[in-house]
Amino acid sequence: MSTVTTAHDRRRWAGLVFISVAVALIIVDSTIVNVAIPSIIKDLSITSTQVQWVQESYTLVFAALLLVFGALADRYGRRRMLLLGVIVFAASSVLAALAPTGDLLIGSRVLQGVGGAMVLPTTLSLINATFRGRERAIAFAVWGSTIGGMVAVGPLLGGWLTTYFSWRWAFGINIPFGVAIVIGVLLFVAPSKDPSATGRVDVVGAALSVVTSATLVFGLIEGRTYGWWLIKKGVDWPLALSPVPIAFAITVVAGILFVLWGLRRQRRGLSPLLAFDLFRIASFRNGNIAAMIVSLGEFGIILSLPLWLQNVLGYDALQTGFILLALAIGSFVASGFAGAFGNRIAPVTIVRVGIAAEILGVAGLGVVISASASWGIIVPFLFVYGFGVGLATAQLTGVVLKDVPIEKSGQGSGTQSTARQIGSALGIAILGTVLFTSAGSALDARLSDVPDAQRTQIVNTVVDSAGAAIPALAKQNAQVGDAAKVAFSDATRYSAFAAAGFLVLGLIATLRLGRSRPEDERPGNRPPTG
């Protein structure tokens, strides 16, 4: 092997490090806030709906713009889009760290979602265009394990910063990482783009995709606040009909128009936002369906666990982070397993094993969660869950993109990332609704002997504070505090079982993926030599 080839290989793998750090930055930010939420609630006095929006404003914008930026990266340059995304993300992190109110924090999270949407599909596209064969399998394993691990490292980092400094540093820490990523990408990641991407950008398709995603997630988040059909009493809205069904109707109409518009452009020989011909590839079509369903269950549970660990069991933010670290350890162990067996076991088989481990971990959490549980009984199930996430995430990504042409890698990556993020957004919205609705119902039932007005006030206080009021209630009235702890624990259990149910559906969806040989065994997929 020549010296030039060796230097080229070293540069590609060094570039992968900074690509993975970029992924880590945006994934950590989607989870680091979870542990900091109780402190944010106290500092900014935000409601439970605002709690969901602090999470979902980021995820909603993230999911809505992935397709747009995936296509733009193909056209204008993937490295350029990655750099721009990191800069936008870091700048908006400054605004989030300085936010004086809940609404301004949510606005900053929206801007972070824009930056994150530039980064995620671009990292996938760069890996897809840079690596081949066995190297690609290893690169995807690194990428996927980074996501799985950072889901848990985020809470640990957030817990440390919140406990010893301030929740604001959970956002401020993005600045030095952003600077390091920009320097590393400029030095080690080669520019690439699709030379065939010509003509005007599909602005109409972009607008329709944003409207479809945004209205869907809005409806799921605000259904509990406004009412799923008729407007709730006391809510300021001019119509008897809730805005939620209106939002869902817009979702359906905009989604249909998006598909029709894209097919029309394709028939006219123009480039649509989403390359619909990619869905003729069975692995791409079925893999995206499976990825979206799996994501419904994968990350939604991360919303409820930190709230339960701190508000019911009494752990502080740092202790909560250490408990959730078991998830990261499981994910990193899975990366070693995937590296050892990824080229000897079919990727689809590894995906199924991973999802089965996730089901076991989440369902196990649902069984052991109670108001008197200890960290020792929680950690093993978190480890199993993290092990499953580490296996399934990377290998499912490889399955989805393995047959996508290089010149369409940005659109393919954007579609795959969109499927995951929509699934994640729906999961957080649905499981968040399950958590808060069931907590309110369970607490109301347990306080049946309390006068109606007082009971309603207690229930609303617990739900609106996302459980943060429970410790104070326990000090004022031990009986009421115990009832609130049991009710919130039951709600967390229901949320875990709902997540396990989605994962079971995801496992069933993978049955349509069939079997495939490890990528380096397929003809024409030998590693590049320089």
N, C-alpha and C positions, 0 to 999 in steps of 0.2 A: 504494500500500500504506500502511495506517495506521501511526501511530507505535506503537499498542498491538500490532499484528501483528508489527512489526519487533522490538519488545522481547521478545515471546513466542518468536519464532524464535531470537533470540540466547540466550535462557534455555535452550531445548531443546538447542541445539548445545553450550552450556557444560555442560549436564547430561551430554551424551554424552561429554565429555572425562573427567568424573569416573567415569562408568560404565565407560569403557575403562580408566581407571587401576585401578579395582577388579578388573577382569578381569586386568589386567597383574599385580596383586599376587599373585593365586592361581596364575596360570600361571608366573610367575617362581619361586614357591616350589616348584613341582613340578619345576623344572629347576636351580635355583640350588644344590640339594644335590648334584647330580651331581659337580660339580667339587670340592666340599668333602668328598666321601666318603673319599678317601685320608687326609685329615687326621683325619676322624672315626674311621676305623679305627685309626689310631695312637693317638689320644687316649683312646678308649673301649674299644679292643681288641674290636671287634665282628667276628662271623664273616660269611662271604659270604651266608648265609641272612638274618642280621640286616641286611646291606646291602640285600637285596631288600625286606625288611620296612620299612626306613626309607623306601624309595620307595613300596612297595605299601600300607602301612598308611594312608597319606594317600590314595592313589588308590582303594583298596578302599572306604573309608568314603565318600569323595567320590562314587564311582559308586553305592554302595548307597542313598544318601540323596537323590540329585538328584530323583527322582520325587516323593518325599515333600515336599520343600521347594518344588518347583515348584508342586504343588497347594496347599500351605499359603499360598504367596505370592499366588495368585489369590484365596484366600478372605480372608486377613487383611491384605492390603496388600503390594504388591511393594516399595515403597520401605522400608517397615518391615522386611521380611525382609532386604533388602540391608544396611541399617544394622546389624541384629542380627548378620548373618553376618560383617561386617567387624570388629565388636567381638569376637566369639568368636575369629575368626582372629588378631587382634592379641594378645589375651590368651594364647592358646595358644602364640603365637610366643615370648612371654616365657618360658614353661615350657620350650620346646625349647632356647632359648638358654642356659638355666641347667641343663639336664639333666646329671646326673653319671654316668649309666650308659646303655648302649645301650637297655635295656628302657624306661627313663623317656623317652628320646628318641622311641622308637617310640610310646609312649603319648601324648606331646605331638603327634606327627604325626597320631594318630587324631583328636584334638580339632581340629587344623587342618583335617582333612578334613571335619568337621562344619561348620565355618565356611565353607569353600570351597563345600560343597554348597548352602549358603544363598545364596551370592553368584552363582554362574555362571548357573543357569537364570533367576534374577531379572533379571540384566542383559539377557539375551536377551528376556525377556518385556517389560521396560520399553521396549526399542527397538522391539519388534513393536507395542506399544500406542501409541507416541509418533510414529512416522514412517510415512509412506505413499509409495507410488510411487517416483519417482527418489530422493527423500530417504532412503527406507528402504534402497535399494540402496547409497547412499553410507555410511549409518550402519553397515550390516552389513559393508561393506568396511573401515571403520575398526576395527570390533570384531574381524573376522577377522585383519586385518593385525597388530593388537595381540597376538593370540595367537601368530601365526607369529613375529613379531619377538621377543617375550618369551621364546620357547623358547630363543633363542640369547643374548639379553641376560642372562638368568639366569645361565648359566655364566660370562659375562664379569664380572658383578657379584660372583658367588660367588668367582671366582678372585682378584679384586682384594682382597676382604675377607679371604679365607683367607690370601693371601700376605702382606699387610701388617698384618693385625690378627689375627683368629681365625675359625675356621669358625662360632663362635657368633654372630658378627655377621651371618652369612647369614640368621639368623632375627631377630636384634634390629633389623635395618633395616626390618622390617615395621611397627614401632610408629609412627614418624613418618608413614609413608605412610598407615597406617590412620586416624590423626587427621585428615590432610588430606582423605581420602575422605569421612569422616563429615561434616565441615564443608561440603564441596562439594556432597554429595548433599542435605543439608538446605537449602542455598541455591538450588540450580538444578534439582533433579529433582522433578517433581510427583508426588504420591501417586496410585496407581491400584490397582484391584482388580476382581474379577468380582462384580457385584451379584447374579448368579444363583446363586452358590455358597452354598447353604444346607444345613441338616441337619448331621448328625454327620460328623466326619472318618472316613475309611475306615481305621481303626486296623489291622484284620486285613490289609487289602491292603498297608498300609505295612510291617507286620511280615514278610509273605511276600516282599515285594520286597527287603527288606534281607537276609533269609536266603538268597534266591536268588543275589544278587550276591556276598555275602560268602563263601559256601561255594564258589562257582565259582572265585573268585580265590585263595582259600586252597588249593584242590586244585592249581591250576596252579603256585603258588609252592612248596608243600611237597612236590611229587611227587619232586623230586630228593633231598630230605632223608629222607623216610620210605619212599620206594619207590612206584612207580605202582600196584602191585597187592599184593604181599606186603611185609611190613615188612623193612627192611634190617637186616643184622646189626649189633649194637651200639647200636641205637636203642631207647630206653626207651619201650615201648608194650606194653600187656597182651595184645594179640591178634596172631595171625599175619598177619591181614589188615591192610594199611596203612589209616590214616585217610583217605587220599586218595580211593579209590573210594567210601568211605562219604560223604565230602563231596560228590562228584559225584552220588551217588544222591539226597542231600538237595536238591541244586540242581535236579535234574529234577522231583522230587516237589513242591517248593515253587513252582517255576515254573509247573507245571500247575495247582496249586491257586490261584495268583495269578490266572491267566487265568480259571479257572472262577468264582472268587469275584467278580471284577470284572464278568464277564458277568451273573452272577446279580443283583448290585446294580443293574446297568444295566436289566435286565428289570423290576425292581421299582420303577424310577423314582428310584433313589438314585444319588448321585454316586460313581463309583468313583475310586480313586486315579489310574488311567490311563483317559482317555477313549477307549475302544476304537473308538468311531465315527470318531475321527480317522484310523484306518487304512483307512477307506473312501476317503480322499483319496489318489489314486495318488502324487502328488508327495511327500506326507508318508511314506507307507509305503515306497516304493522308495528315497527319499532317506535314510531312517534306516538301511536295510539297507546302502546304499553307505557312509554315514558311519561305521558301526561297522567295516566291513571295512577301509576306508582308515585308520582310526585304529589298527588292529592294526599297520600298518607305519610310521605316521608318527612316533610318539614312542618306540617301543621301542629304536631304534638310539641314541637319546640316552643310554641307560644305559651302553652299552658303549664309546662313543667316548672320553669323558673318562678312563675307566680305562685304555684302551689308550694314549692320548696321554701320560699321565703315567707309567704303570708300565713301558711298553715303550719309547716314544720319549724319555722323560726330560724332557718339558716340565713346568714348574711350573704351579700352578693358574691364575695370571694369564695365562701364555702360552697355556694351553689355552682360556681364555675368549676371548682374542683370535682364536684360530683358529676357534672356533665362532661368532664374531661374523659371519663370512661368511654364515652361515645367516640371521641377522637382517637383514643388508643385502639379501640376496636377497628376503626377505619384504617389506621396505619398498619395494623396487623394484616388486614385484608389486602393492602397493597403488596405486602410481601408474598402473600398467598397467590395473588394474581400474577405477580412477576415470576413465581416458580412454576405455576401450572398453566398460565395463560396461553402458552403455545403448545400445550399437550391436551387441553380440555377445550371443547367447543365453547366459544364465548356465550352462546345462548344458555348452555348448561350452567356456566358461572353466574349469569344473570339470575337464573331461577333459584340457584342455591342462595344467592344474596337476598333476593326478595323473601324467600322462606325464612331466612335468619331475621330479617326485619319484622316479619309477622310474629315470629316467636318472641322477639324482644319487646315489641310494642304491646302485644297481647299479655305478656308476662307483667309488664308495668301496670296494665289495667287490673290484673289480679291482685297485685301487692299494694297498690296505692290505697292508703287510708290515712285518717287524721293522726294515727299513732305510729306510722311507718318510720323506719330509720334508713339512713343512707346505705347501710350495709346490704339491705335487701333490694335496693334500687339499682346499685352499680352493676351487678352482673347482667341484668337485662339491658341496661344502657350499652354495655360492652357488646353484647350479641347484636343489638340493633345497629350500632356503629359498624360492626364487622359486615353486616348485610349491606349497609349503605356503601361502604368502601368497595365491595364486590360488584354491586349492581350498577352503580353510577357510571363508572368508567367503561365497563364492558357493554352496557346498553348503548352508550354513546358510540362505541366502535361498531356495534351491530347496525345502528341507524345510518352511519355515514360511510360504511365500508364500500358500498357500490356507487356512491355519489361521485360524478366526474369532478376533477380538481377545479375546473373553471367555474363550477357551480357550488364550490365548497362554502362560500359565504352565505348564499341563499339556503343551502342545506343546513349549515350550522345555525343560521338564524331561525329556521323552521324548527329544528330540534330543540334549540334553547327556548323558543317561544312555547312549544308544547310543554316543556318542563316548567317554565315560569308560570304559565297559565294554570297548570296543575297545582303548583305550589301556592299561587295566589288563591285559587279556589279552595285548596286544603286549609289554608290559614283562615279564610273567611268562613268556611263551613264549620270547621272545628272550633273556631272562636265563637261562632253563634251557638254551637252545641254546648260549649263550656259555660258561657254567661247565661244562656237561657235556662239550662238545666240547674245551674247554681241558684238562680233566682227561684225557680219552682221548688227545688228541694228545700231551700231555706224557708220559703213561705209555708211549706207543709210542716216543717219541724217547729215553727213558731205559731202553731194554730191556736194556742191558748193565750197569745198576746193580742191586745186590742188591735183592730184592723188598721187604724191610722198609724199606730206605732210600728206594727209589723211591716206595713208598706214602706215606711221610712227606713227601717233597718235593711230590708231587702234591697231597696234602691241604692242605699249607701254602699253596701257590699258589692253590688253588681257594677255601679257607676265607677267605683274606685278600682275595679278589676281585682278585688280581694285585698287591697292595701289597707282597708279599714278594719280588717279582722283583728289584728293585734290590739288596736285601741278598744274595740268592742269587748274583747276578752278581759281587758283590765277593768272596764266599767261594770260588766256583768258576765261572770264566768259561764253561766248557763247559756246565754245568748252567744258568747264567743265560741263555746264548744259546738253549738248547733251550726254556726257559720263555718267552722272548720270541717265538720263532717259533710255539710252540704257542698262546700267547695271541693273537697276530696272526691265525693261521689261524682261531681261534674267533671273533674279531671279524669276519673276512671272512664266515664262515658266517652270523653274525647279520645282517650287512648283506644278504646274498643272500636270507635268509628274509624280511626286511622288504620287500625288493623284490618277492618273491613275493606277499605279502599285498596290496601296492599294485596289482599286476597284477589280482588278484581284485577289488579295489575298482573299478578302471577298467572291468572287465567288468560289474560291478554297475550302473554308471552308464548302461549301455546301455538299462536298463529305465526310465530317467527320461524318455526321449523328448526332443523339442525343445519349447522354449517361447520366446515373444518376451520381450525385456527388459520388466521389470515396468511401466515407465512407458508402454509402448505398449499395454498391455491395457486394455480398456474399464473405466471406473469406478475407475481407479487414478491419478487426477491428484493432485498434491500438495495438502495442505490449505492453506487461505488464512488460517487464524487461528481 
